[in-house]
């Protein structure tokens, strides 16, 4: 059963990204969380607009970077990071440069020193359904940076399965039968992010459960293509909904208390203080 996750970072495909000082976001976060010594420069730029980019920016701030900013090629409304995460990063004094993307990284004495960017405008929707960013001619500008964290997303690292013939999709993820978790190789199953790309923990748990049933049947010599009976969700009538509303009175959601901004950026302790009774 292959459950290797999606621990690879997406490449920027920008000239100079191989320079010392350009870091892969997911590897950066892993190293910090494993307690490894990680250094960032005084001027750090995080490229991306998802929750990983926000995590990288807030982490860099806590590691001592004097200036941290997020560079995102679309507008705020297209930003995939949650509203709560976006608000938190801005509260901590980390600006987001929207409609901007890097085009070139320049070295000085063998290390990253400058980043050239171009301003973007939004065009027609692309395959993701979001407006396609289009470079604005003549809008290039250069900014000083000594660390760039590339946080464009995650992808499975599946090179290791190619040698024994496991079928991969165009996006490099393992192809399976969604009902059984079986790959194109008999006796080999897969599930989780290595199949779907980055998703929720519960999705990976469900994939493991489906595959475990199939593996058990395979080991007993039974057919693995057995239709599992799903549980139908409960459906309520309008009268039942109104009755439950009366029996369970609603109240406004209590807002979580957070640590003061000056305190929270000093370390990695929990920001939310929780609820009082």
Backbone as CSV, one residue per row, in Angstrom:
resi,resn,N_x,N_y,N_z,CA_x,CA_y,CA_z,C_x,C_y,C_z
1,UNK,0.852,-1.186,0.000,0.000,0.000,0.000,0.888,1.236,0.000
2,UNK,0.761,2.050,-1.034,1.598,3.243,-1.161,0.820,4.452,-0.646
3,UNK,1.334,5.059,0.411,0.711,6.257,0.986,1.817,7.265,1.274
4,UNK,2.507,7.662,0.212,3.720,8.476,0.349,3.442,9.967,0.487
5,UNK,2.181,10.387,0.397,1.859,11.793,0.583,2.276,12.667,-0.584
6,UNK,2.220,13.970,-0.334,2.615,14.958,-1.353,3.592,15.928,-0.707
7,UNK,4.831,15.479,-0.604,5.842,16.249,0.131,6.785,17.032,-0.767
8,UNK,6.519,17.045,-2.053,7.365,17.800,-2.970,6.790,19.179,-3.230
9,UNK,7.663,20.153,-3.434,7.216,21.510,-3.729,7.115,21.744,-5.227
10,UNK,6.303,22.704,-5.606,6.155,23.076,-7.016,7.253,24.069,-7.388
11,UNK,7.862,23.879,-8.539,8.933,24.760,-8.990,8.366,26.094,-9.475
12,UNK,9.169,27.151,-9.274,8.777,28.476,-9.736,8.958,28.636,-11.242
13,UNK,9.925,27.888,-11.794,10.287,28.009,-13.211,10.715,29.447,-13.539
14,UNK,11.558,29.968,-12.670,12.088,31.323,-12.819,13.607,31.246,-12.858
15,UNK,14.224,31.990,-13.748,15.682,31.966,-13.859,16.315,32.411,-12.545
16,UNK,17.249,31.603,-12.051,17.943,31.913,-10.809,17.384,31.210,-9.591
17,UNK,16.343,30.358,-9.764,15.745,29.725,-8.585,16.644,28.676,-7.939
18,UNK,17.752,28.322,-8.623,18.697,27.370,-8.041,19.694,28.059,-7.109
19,UNK,19.635,29.386,-6.987,20.583,30.130,-6.153,20.408,29.801,-4.674
20,UNK,21.513,29.819,-3.901,21.391,29.716,-2.444,20.529,30.873,-1.928
21,UNK,19.566,30.560,-1.094,18.646,31.582,-0.603,17.240,31.411,-1.130
22,UNK,17.081,30.589,-2.183,15.742,30.258,-2.686,15.360,28.904,-2.099
23,UNK,14.319,28.881,-1.285,13.960,27.705,-0.490,12.584,27.193,-0.905
24,UNK,12.405,25.889,-0.859,11.103,25.271,-1.121,10.259,25.353,0.147
25,UNK,9.058,25.903,0.031,8.236,26.179,1.198,7.930,24.982,2.069
26,UNK,7.534,23.862,1.463,7.138,22.703,2.259,8.328,22.112,3.004
27,UNK,9.517,22.144,2.383,10.725,21.646,3.053,11.141,22.599,4.177
28,UNK,10.937,23.885,3.961,11.226,24.899,4.978,10.386,24.651,6.228
29,UNK,9.080,24.467,6.056,8.198,24.237,7.197,8.514,22.922,7.898
30,UNK,8.832,21.881,7.112,9.166,20.599,7.718,10.416,20.722,8.590
31,UNK,11.433,21.393,8.074,12.683,21.543,8.820,12.456,22.296,10.130
32,UNK,11.663,23.360,10.077,11.384,24.139,11.287,10.639,23.286,12.307
33,UNK,9.636,22.541,11.858,8.829,21.738,12.778,9.573,20.529,13.323
34,UNK,10.619,20.089,12.631,11.443,18.992,13.141,12.545,19.493,14.063
35,UNK,12.580,20.800,14.303,13.559,21.363,15.219,14.932,21.582,14.622
36,UNK,15.031,21.512,13.306,16.324,21.747,12.667,16.646,23.241,12.677
37,UNK,17.930,23.560,12.598,18.339,24.956,12.569,18.076,25.514,11.175
38,UNK,17.194,26.492,11.104,16.824,27.095,9.823,17.063,28.598,9.916
39,UNK,17.798,29.130,8.960,18.087,30.560,8.957,17.402,31.235,7.773
40,UNK,16.884,32.425,8.026,16.319,33.246,6.952,17.048,34.581,6.954
41,UNK,17.040,35.249,5.806,17.715,36.532,5.707,16.894,37.661,6.297
42,UNK,17.439,38.865,6.203,16.745,40.034,6.732,15.524,40.383,5.892
43,UNK,15.640,40.190,4.570,14.545,40.528,3.668,14.044,39.255,2.987
44,UNK,12.876,38.805,3.396,12.332,37.529,2.923,11.053,37.749,2.128
45,UNK,10.977,37.116,0.973,9.760,37.155,0.150,9.213,35.742,0.017
46,UNK,7.921,35.586,0.252,7.252,34.294,0.105,6.389,34.356,-1.152
47,UNK,6.593,33.407,-2.057,5.854,33.399,-3.316,4.711,32.395,-3.221
48,UNK,3.480,32.869,-3.368,2.327,31.982,-3.303,1.166,32.650,-2.597
49,UNK,-0.001,32.000,-2.631,-1.181,32.601,-2.030,-2.027,31.654,-1.205
50,UNK,-1.499,30.467,-0.913,-2.254,29.495,-0.128,-1.885,29.518,1.344
51,UNK,-2.470,28.596,2.105,-2.177,28.525,3.536,-0.714,28.198,3.806
52,UNK,-0.077,27.435,2.897,1.341,27.135,3.067,2.165,28.409,2.972
53,UNK,1.830,29.281,2.033,2.538,30.554,1.894,2.377,31.401,3.152
54,UNK,1.169,31.441,3.692,0.914,32.198,4.914,1.718,31.615,6.073
55,UNK,1.734,30.284,6.200,2.521,29.630,7.251,3.998,29.975,7.121
56,UNK,4.505,29.959,5.887,5.918,30.267,5.652,6.235,31.698,6.066
57,UNK,5.360,32.632,5.717,5.587,34.038,6.044,5.580,34.263,7.551
58,UNK,4.609,33.698,8.244,4.526,33.870,9.698,5.696,33.186,10.394
59,UNK,6.133,32.064,9.836,7.285,31.356,10.401,8.560,32.165,10.214
60,UNK,8.763,32.718,9.018,9.954,33.531,8.755,10.016,34.726,9.701
61,UNK,8.870,35.330,9.965,8.805,36.461,10.899,9.267,36.031,12.284
62,UNK,8.838,34.865,12.729,9.208,34.373,14.050,10.662,33.922,14.118
63,UNK,11.244,33.606,12.975,12.659,33.218,12.943,13.590,34.425,12.906
64,UNK,13.018,35.623,12.842,13.855,36.818,12.939,14.011,37.649,11.688
65,UNK,13.332,37.306,10.605,13.426,38.129,9.395,12.882,39.528,9.693
66,UNK,13.640,40.551,9.298,13.232,41.926,9.581,12.097,42.382,8.669
67,UNK,12.167,41.979,7.411,11.116,42.320,6.451,10.611,41.038,5.795
68,UNK,9.312,40.822,5.877,8.695,39.656,5.235,7.507,40.148,4.422
69,UNK,7.370,39.636,3.219,6.208,39.967,2.402,5.788,38.742,1.604
70,UNK,4.508,38.700,1.247,3.975,37.645,0.389,3.744,38.240,-0.997
71,UNK,4.174,37.525,-2.020,3.985,37.960,-3.403,3.036,36.966,-4.071
72,UNK,1.897,37.475,-4.552,0.869,36.599,-5.128,0.419,37.150,-6.474
73,UNK,0.300,36.279,-7.458,0.070,36.731,-8.836,-1.375,37.076,-9.161
74,UNK,-2.306,36.715,-8.289,-3.705,37.077,-8.524,-4.150,38.105,-7.474
75,UNK,-5.453,38.373,-7.412,-5.978,39.358,-6.470,-6.411,38.686,-5.170
76,UNK,-6.831,39.492,-4.214,-7.240,38.957,-2.914,-8.380,37.948,-3.047
77,UNK,-9.339,38.230,-3.909,-10.512,37.355,-4.018,-10.164,35.973,-4.567
78,UNK,-9.053,35.842,-5.299,-8.632,34.534,-5.821,-7.672,33.815,-4.885
79,UNK,-7.261,34.457,-3.812,-6.259,33.880,-2.917,-6.826,32.635,-2.235
80,UNK,-6.186,31.469,-2.402,-6.745,30.242,-1.834,-6.599,30.115,-0.318
81,UNK,-5.733,30.919,0.299,-5.595,30.868,1.759,-6.920,31.250,2.409
82,UNK,-7.193,30.675,3.581,-8.439,30.986,4.279,-8.441,32.445,4.727
83,UNK,-9.632,33.003,4.884,-9.764,34.402,5.302,-9.117,34.629,6.663
84,UNK,-9.241,33.642,7.566,-8.654,33.769,8.898,-7.133,33.836,8.826
85,UNK,-6.542,32.985,7.975,-5.085,32.975,7.838,-4.595,34.280,7.207
86,UNK,-5.314,34.759,6.198,-4.932,36.001,5.534,-5.004,37.176,6.502
87,UNK,-6.069,37.223,7.310,-6.204,38.295,8.297,-5.081,38.234,9.322
88,UNK,-4.724,37.023,9.758,-3.680,36.857,10.771,-2.329,37.345,10.265
89,UNK,-2.005,37.016,9.006,-0.696,37.405,8.480,-0.601,38.926,8.341
90,UNK,-1.699,39.572,7.958,-1.683,41.031,7.834,-1.674,41.704,9.201
91,UNK,-2.346,41.108,10.181,-2.306,41.638,11.541,-0.884,41.648,12.087
92,UNK,-0.099,40.666,11.664,1.278,40.557,12.148,2.253,41.427,11.357
93,UNK,1.720,42.318,10.527,2.559,43.275,9.826,3.238,42.746,8.585
94,UNK,2.697,41.680,8.009,3.270,41.095,6.791,2.402,41.513,5.609
95,UNK,2.907,42.372,4.721,2.103,42.830,3.585,1.990,41.772,2.495
96,UNK,0.928,41.858,1.724,0.726,40.967,0.575,0.724,41.818,-0.693
97,UNK,1.648,41.527,-1.598,1.697,42.228,-2.879,0.885,41.417,-3.893
98,UNK,-0.312,41.886,-4.173,-1.193,41.184,-5.104,-0.834,41.529,-6.549
99,UNK,-1.279,40.662,-7.467,-1.075,40.869,-8.904,0.396,41.139,-9.226
100,UNK,1.253,40.320,-8.639,2.701,40.446,-8.821,3.306,39.053,-8.889
101,UNK,4.289,38.865,-9.755,4.962,37.561,-9.834,6.442,37.762,-10.140
102,UNK,7.326,36.910,-9.594,8.760,37.038,-9.886,9.088,36.545,-11.293
103,UNK,10.080,37.168,-11.902,10.513,36.763,-13.242,11.993,36.406,-13.301
104,UNK,12.763,36.827,-12.294,14.210,36.593,-12.336,14.781,36.813,-10.936
105,UNK,15.710,35.939,-10.538,16.460,36.128,-9.299,17.912,36.412,-9.656
106,UNK,18.495,37.423,-8.995,19.861,37.835,-9.321,20.793,37.604,-8.134
107,UNK,22.014,37.103,-8.401,22.963,36.846,-7.319,23.912,38.023,-7.080
108,UNK,24.535,37.959,-5.930,25.631,38.864,-5.599,26.575,38.074,-4.709
109,UNK,27.817,37.933,-5.156,28.793,37.086,-4.453,28.279,35.654,-4.283
110,UNK,27.588,35.165,-5.311,27.135,33.778,-5.317,25.865,33.506,-4.544
111,UNK,25.252,34.550,-3.956,24.032,34.355,-3.177,22.917,35.246,-3.714
112,UNK,21.694,34.873,-3.400,20.536,35.654,-3.818,20.626,37.071,-3.270
113,UNK,20.380,38.062,-4.132,20.457,39.456,-3.696,19.260,40.285,-4.154
114,UNK,18.737,39.991,-5.351,17.635,40.788,-5.882,16.613,39.904,-6.588
115,UNK,15.398,40.411,-6.639,14.312,39.702,-7.315,13.613,40.674,-8.262
116,UNK,13.536,40.277,-9.528,12.783,41.072,-10.497,11.353,40.540,-10.562
117,UNK,10.388,41.449,-10.524,8.976,41.062,-10.588,8.288,41.835,-11.703
118,UNK,7.109,41.367,-12.054,6.284,42.064,-13.032,4.859,42.129,-12.490
119,UNK,4.190,43.235,-12.751,2.802,43.383,-12.342,1.902,42.601,-13.300
120,UNK,0.771,42.129,-12.786,-0.134,41.299,-13.571,-1.524,41.940,-13.661
121,UNK,-2.272,41.539,-14.670,-3.693,41.851,-14.761,-4.433,40.541,-14.987
122,UNK,-5.702,40.507,-14.660,-6.466,39.267,-14.761,-7.214,39.194,-16.086
123,UNK,-7.082,38.036,-16.746,-7.755,37.811,-18.015,-8.887,36.808,-17.886
124,UNK,-9.102,36.029,-18.927,-10.156,35.020,-18.934,-9.811,33.870,-17.980
125,UNK,-10.805,33.138,-17.477,-10.532,32.017,-16.567,-9.663,30.945,-17.220
126,UNK,-8.783,30.339,-16.405,-7.954,29.238,-16.894,-8.592,27.909,-16.491
127,UNK,-7.823,26.816,-16.556,-8.371,25.482,-16.263,-8.876,25.356,-14.829
128,UNK,-8.322,26.168,-13.914,-8.749,26.106,-12.511,-10.055,26.861,-12.273
129,UNK,-10.510,27.611,-13.292,-11.724,28.396,-13.140,-11.476,29.806,-12.642
130,UNK,-10.222,30.100,-12.283,-9.872,31.437,-11.812,-9.333,32.274,-12.975
131,UNK,-9.465,33.610,-12.893,-8.949,34.454,-13.972,-7.447,34.235,-14.178
132,UNK,-7.041,34.135,-15.418,-5.633,33.902,-15.742,-4.828,35.192,-15.560
133,UNK,-3.713,35.141,-14.798,-2.873,36.331,-14.649,-2.064,36.579,-15.922
134,UNK,-2.063,37.817,-16.389,-1.346,38.191,-17.607,-0.345,39.292,-17.268
135,UNK,0.937,39.121,-17.623,1.937,40.153,-17.318,1.610,41.475,-18.015
136,UNK,1.832,42.578,-17.311,1.642,43.906,-17.879,2.984,44.383,-18.431
137,UNK,3.033,44.581,-19.708,4.282,44.973,-20.364,4.794,46.301,-19.810
138,UNK,6.096,46.319,-19.486,6.725,47.540,-18.997,6.553,47.791,-17.513
139,UNK,5.945,46.828,-16.775,5.699,47.040,-15.339,6.753,46.382,-14.456
140,UNK,7.846,45.915,-15.049,8.877,45.217,-14.285,9.515,46.143,-13.243
141,UNK,9.872,45.564,-12.113,10.606,46.307,-11.086,11.478,45.329,-10.312
142,UNK,12.485,45.847,-9.634,13.434,45.010,-8.896,13.404,45.378,-7.420
143,UNK,13.489,44.366,-6.568,13.502,44.584,-5.127,14.604,43.753,-4.487
144,UNK,15.159,44.235,-3.381,16.228,43.523,-2.682,15.639,42.420,-1.809
145,UNK,16.175,41.222,-1.927,15.791,40.085,-1.078,17.030,39.232,-0.830
146,UNK,17.089,38.589,0.322,18.160,37.614,0.526,17.624,36.220,0.809
147,UNK,16.292,36.113,0.934,15.646,34.799,1.043,14.335,34.829,0.262
148,UNK,14.117,33.819,-0.548,12.833,33.635,-1.231,12.320,32.248,-0.877
149,UNK,11.089,32.177,-0.392,10.466,30.897,-0.054,9.369,30.629,-1.079
150,UNK,9.554,29.590,-1.872,8.598,29.239,-2.922,7.508,28.345,-2.338
151,UNK,6.298,28.875,-2.237,5.179,28.129,-1.646,4.013,28.105,-2.623
152,UNK,4.250,27.514,-3.785,3.230,27.474,-4.836,2.280,26.292,-4.696
153,UNK,2.610,25.362,-3.821,1.775,24.178,-3.668,2.625,22.940,-3.467
154,UNK,1.959,21.815,-3.319,2.635,20.539,-3.075,2.287,19.530,-4.158
155,UNK,3.195,18.589,-4.329,2.973,17.528,-5.315,3.621,16.242,-4.819
156,UNK,3.076,15.072,-5.187,3.706,13.802,-4.799,5.052,13.626,-5.493
157,UNK,5.956,12.959,-4.805,7.241,12.584,-5.398,7.139,11.099,-5.758
158,UNK,6.844,10.828,-7.018,6.498,9.461,-7.428,7.526,8.814,-8.349
159,UNK,8.719,9.380,-8.426,9.750,8.798,-9.286,10.036,7.343,-8.901
160,UNK,9.938,7.043,-7.605,10.312,5.715,-7.111,9.387,4.605,-7.612
161,UNK,8.156,4.936,-8.037,7.232,3.879,-8.481,7.336,3.605,-9.978
162,UNK,8.000,4.484,-10.702,8.081,4.312,-12.155,8.809,3.032,-12.536
163,UNK,9.831,2.664,-11.747,10.669,1.520,-12.113,9.920,0.201,-12.092
164,UNK,8.813,0.112,-11.333,8.061,-1.148,-11.383,6.693,-0.969,-12.028
165,UNK,6.549,0.084,-12.845,5.427,0.171,-13.772,4.101,0.658,-13.260
166,UNK,4.066,1.282,-12.088,2.799,1.821,-11.595,2.383,2.999,-12.473
167,UNK,1.137,3.003,-12.889,0.633,4.031,-13.795,0.454,5.363,-13.070
168,UNK,0.916,6.432,-13.733,0.807,7.778,-13.178,-0.062,8.648,-14.077
169,UNK,-0.719,9.627,-13.478,-1.511,10.587,-14.247,-0.587,11.633,-14.861
170,UNK,-1.149,12.508,-15.683,-0.352,13.570,-16.294,0.246,14.494,-15.245
171,UNK,-0.395,14.588,-14.100,0.093,15.447,-13.015,1.076,14.723,-12.106
172,UNK,1.423,13.477,-12.464,2.426,12.741,-11.709,1.912,12.038,-10.475
173,UNK,0.586,11.869,-10.362,0.009,11.178,-9.215,-0.357,9.746,-9.596
174,UNK,-0.351,8.852,-8.617,-0.637,7.444,-8.883,-2.109,7.274,-9.255
175,UNK,-2.349,6.532,-10.331,-3.719,6.275,-10.774,-4.249,5.004,-10.116
176,UNK,-5.473,5.063,-9.599,-6.079,3.911,-8.928,-7.532,3.755,-9.355
177,UNK,-8.097,2.608,-8.995,-9.540,2.417,-9.063,-10.111,3.087,-7.808
178,UNK,-10.915,4.128,-7.942,-11.387,4.857,-6.763,-12.232,4.032,-5.802
179,UNK,-12.818,2.929,-6.287,-13.646,2.091,-5.413,-12.812,1.131,-4.571
180,UNK,-11.632,0.745,-5.077,-10.841,-0.287,-4.394,-9.459,0.178,-3.958
181,UNK,-8.958,1.249,-4.537,-7.597,1.691,-4.241,-6.536,0.922,-4.998
182,UNK,-6.940,0.030,-5.905,-5.986,-0.801,-6.644,-5.327,-0.009,-7.766
183,UNK,-4.024,-0.215,-7.941,-3.305,0.369,-9.070,-3.386,-0.595,-10.253
184,UNK,-2.655,-0.282,-11.312,-2.634,-1.168,-12.486,-1.776,-2.411,-12.263
185,UNK,-1.038,-2.467,-11.147,-0.212,-3.632,-10.815,-0.943,-4.465,-9.766
186,UNK,-1.157,-5.740,-10.044,-1.873,-6.603,-9.098,-1.139,-6.657,-7.763
187,UNK,-1.890,-6.468,-6.694,-1.318,-6.529,-5.357,-0.730,-5.217,-4.874
188,UNK,-0.773,-4.189,-5.695,-0.256,-2.868,-5.302,-1.428,-1.894,-5.210
189,UNK,-1.565,-1.272,-4.045,-2.657,-0.338,-3.783,-2.064,1.008,-3.378
190,UNK,-2.858,2.056,-3.469,-2.375,3.389,-3.098,-3.538,4.240,-2.617
191,UNK,-3.220,5.282,-1.865,-4.260,6.181,-1.379,-3.678,7.419,-0.734
192,UNK,-4.537,8.395,-0.487,-4.102,9.637,0.144,-3.584,10.642,-0.865
193,UNK,-2.749,11.556,-0.387,-2.281,12.661,-1.224,-1.455,12.218,-2.419
194,UNK,-0.841,11.035,-2.342,-0.054,10.547,-3.481,-0.960,10.233,-4.676
195,UNK,-2.256,10.102,-4.405,-3.253,9.844,-5.455,-4.017,11.116,-5.819
196,UNK,-4.403,11.887,-4.809,-5.282,13.043,-5.024,-4.559,14.370,-5.107
197,UNK,-3.303,14.415,-4.658,-2.672,15.701,-4.415,-3.093,16.169,-3.031
198,UNK,-2.612,17.333,-2.569,-2.919,17.798,-1.213,-4.417,17.856,-0.948
199,UNK,-4.863,17.173,0.092,-6.283,17.148,0.447,-6.397,17.094,1.969
200,UNK,-7.573,16.733,2.467,-7.811,16.699,3.905,-7.380,15.362,4.509
201,UNK,-7.053,15.396,5.797,-6.643,14.185,6.510,-7.734,13.120,6.428
202,UNK,-8.994,13.532,6.574,-10.083,12.558,6.569,-10.180,11.845,5.225
203,UNK,-9.804,12.532,4.138,-9.808,11.884,2.821,-8.773,10.764,2.772
204,UNK,-7.602,11.021,3.355,-6.554,9.999,3.383,-6.962,8.820,4.264
205,UNK,-7.622,9.117,5.386,-8.099,8.050,6.278,-9.104,7.163,5.547
206,UNK,-10.038,7.797,4.841,-11.049,7.036,4.095,-10.403,6.186,3.007
207,UNK,-9.392,6.750,2.325,-8.699,5.996,1.273,-7.984,4.784,1.854
208,UNK,-7.374,4.952,3.019,-6.706,3.836,3.677,-7.685,2.748,4.088
209,UNK,-8.854,3.171,4.549,-9.875,2.202,4.964,-10.373,1.393,3.769
210,UNK,-10.633,2.090,2.645,-11.084,1.385,1.437,-10.023,0.394,0.965
211,UNK,-8.770,0.856,0.937,-7.693,-0.011,0.461,-7.495,-1.205,1.389
212,UNK,-7.636,-0.999,2.700,-7.459,-2.096,3.657,-8.472,-3.211,3.402
213,UNK,-9.708,-2.830,3.102,-10.728,-3.837,2.792,-10.357,-4.604,1.521
214,UNK,-9.881,-3.864,0.527,-9.502,-4.507,-0.738,-8.306,-5.428,-0.552
215,UNK,-7.333,-4.985,0.237,-6.136,-5.796,0.479,-6.512,-7.080,1.213
216,UNK,-7.421,-6.964,2.193,-7.860,-8.153,2.930,-8.515,-9.161,1.990
217,UNK,-9.361,-8.673,1.090,-10.011,-9.577,0.136,-8.989,-10.178,-0.834
218,UNK,-8.027,-9.355,-1.263,-6.987,-9.828,-2.186,-6.166,-10.952,-1.546
219,UNK,-5.804,-10.785,-0.273,-4.986,-11.793,0.412,-5.750,-13.097,0.640
220,UNK,-7.083,-13.002,0.694,-7.906,-14.206,0.868,-8.309,-14.825,-0.464
221,UNK,-7.823,-14.222,-1.549,-8.148,-14.747,-2.869,-9.543,-14.432,-3.334
222,UNK,-10.164,-13.428,-2.724,-11.526,-13.042,-3.089,-11.500,-11.871,-4.069
223,UNK,-12.560,-11.690,-4.844,-12.626,-10.522,-5.737,-12.601,-9.234,-4.914
224,UNK,-11.837,-8.260,-5.367,-11.766,-7.006,-4.604,-12.830,-6.008,-5.045
225,UNK,-13.441,-6.251,-6.209,-14.455,-5.321,-6.715,-15.794,-5.606,-6.058
226,UNK,-15.928,-5.226,-4.792,-17.173,-5.409,-4.054,-17.755,-4.037,-3.750
227,UNK,-18.989,-3.837,-4.121,-19.635,-2.542,-3.913,-19.930,-2.352,-2.434
228,UNK,-19.362,-1.301,-1.858,-19.618,-0.999,-0.453,-20.915,-0.200,-0.336
229,UNK,-21.724,-0.583,0.637,-22.984,0.125,0.854,-22.719,1.372,1.691
230,UNK,-23.012,2.533,1.114,-22.828,3.777,1.851,-24.048,4.103,2.695
231,UNK,-23.857,4.962,3.673,-24.952,5.370,4.544,-25.593,6.631,3.978
232,UNK,-26.900,6.570,3.761,-27.609,7.723,3.225,-27.745,8.798,4.303
233,UNK,-27.497,10.058,3.944,-27.653,11.130,4.940,-29.108,11.295,5.353
234,UNK,-29.314,11.678,6.602,-30.668,11.884,7.103,-31.274,13.126,6.455
235,UNK,-32.506,13.002,6.002,-33.197,14.133,5.384,-34.330,14.585,6.296
236,UNK,-34.379,15.880,6.563,-35.392,16.438,7.446,-36.381,17.280,6.648
237,UNK,-37.637,17.220,7.063,-38.655,18.075,6.452,-38.527,19.482,7.041
238,UNK,-39.197,20.446,6.416,-39.156,21.821,6.922,-39.716,21.885,8.341
239,UNK,-40.752,21.087,8.608,-41.357,21.077,9.943,-40.365,20.547,10.979
240,UNK,-39.629,19.502,10.613,-38.646,18.933,11.539,-37.506,19.909,11.800
241,UNK,-37.104,20.638,10.771,-36.043,21.640,10.943,-36.497,22.721,11.913
242,UNK,-37.715,23.224,11.723,-38.238,24.274,12.596,-38.386,23.773,14.026
243,UNK,-38.810,22.513,14.173,-38.965,21.932,15.506,-37.624,21.865,16.232
244,UNK,-36.578,21.472,15.514,-35.251,21.380,16.135,-34.706,22.757,16.495
245,UNK,-35.013,23.741,15.676,-34.571,25.102,15.985,-35.184,25.593,17.290
246,UNK,-36.460,25.233,17.513,-37.138,25.646,18.741,-36.558,24.932,19.954
247,UNK,-36.224,23.648,19.770,-35.711,22.854,20.895,-34.257,23.169,21.226
248,UNK,-33.520,23.649,20.234,-32.108,23.967,20.446,-31.875,25.427,20.068
249,UNK,-32.106,26.343,21.003,-31.988,27.771,20.684,-30.573,28.133,20.237
250,UNK,-30.502,29.035,19.266,-29.198,29.452,18.740,-28.689,30.678,19.485
251,UNK,-27.398,30.896,19.405,-26.797,32.088,19.985,-25.605,32.488,19.128
252,UNK,-25.168,33.717,19.278,-24.064,34.207,18.478,-22.779,33.458,18.813
253,UNK,-21.975,33.258,17.788,-20.697,32.578,17.969,-19.768,33.443,18.818
254,UNK,-19.104,32.811,19.778,-18.154,33.523,20.635,-16.818,33.624,19.910
255,UNK,-16.278,34.829,19.829,-15.007,35.029,19.123,-13.846,34.576,19.998
256,UNK,-12.951,33.810,19.390,-11.756,33.370,20.108,-10.876,34.559,20.449
257,UNK,-10.269,34.518,21.624,-9.308,35.549,22.011,-7.918,35.145,21.523
258,UNK,-7.181,36.100,20.999,-5.818,35.853,20.538,-4.818,36.602,21.399
259,UNK,-3.590,36.102,21.411,-2.521,36.809,22.104,-2.265,38.142,21.413
260,UNK,-1.805,39.153,22.153,-1.443,40.423,21.514,-0.396,40.197,20.428
261,UNK,-0.482,40.980,19.358,0.400,40.774,18.209,1.864,40.852,18.599
262,UNK,2.214,41.790,19.469,3.609,41.936,19.885,4.162,40.704,20.567
263,UNK,3.288,39.933,21.209,3.730,38.715,21.898,3.772,37.517,20.955
264,UNK,2.773,37.425,20.091,2.634,36.203,19.289,3.768,36.015,18.285
265,UNK,4.375,37.109,17.795,5.409,36.973,16.764,6.781,36.648,17.347
266,UNK,6.856,36.514,18.675,8.145,36.229,19.306,8.472,34.743,19.336
267,UNK,7.459,33.898,19.253,7.706,32.461,19.366,6.623,31.692,18.614
268,UNK,6.670,30.366,18.750,5.753,29.503,17.994,4.630,28.938,18.865
269,UNK,4.427,29.519,20.041,3.344,29.030,20.886,1.984,29.402,20.296
270,UNK,0.957,28.662,20.715,-0.393,28.847,20.174,-0.834,30.305,20.294
271,UNK,-1.384,30.816,19.204,-1.848,32.205,19.160,-3.202,32.348,19.843
272,UNK,-4.109,31.416,19.596,-5.454,31.489,20.174,-5.426,31.088,21.642
273,UNK,-6.079,31.891,22.474,-6.091,31.642,23.916,-7.243,30.750,24.344
274,UNK,-8.126,30.405,23.423,-9.234,29.517,23.761,-10.415,30.276,24.334
275,UNK,-11.384,29.515,24.824,-12.603,30.098,25.371,-12.557,30.096,26.894
276,UNK,-13.307,31.031,27.501,-13.511,30.988,28.945,-14.863,30.341,29.198
277,UNK,-15.013,29.712,30.349,-16.262,29.017,30.666,-17.339,30.026,31.052
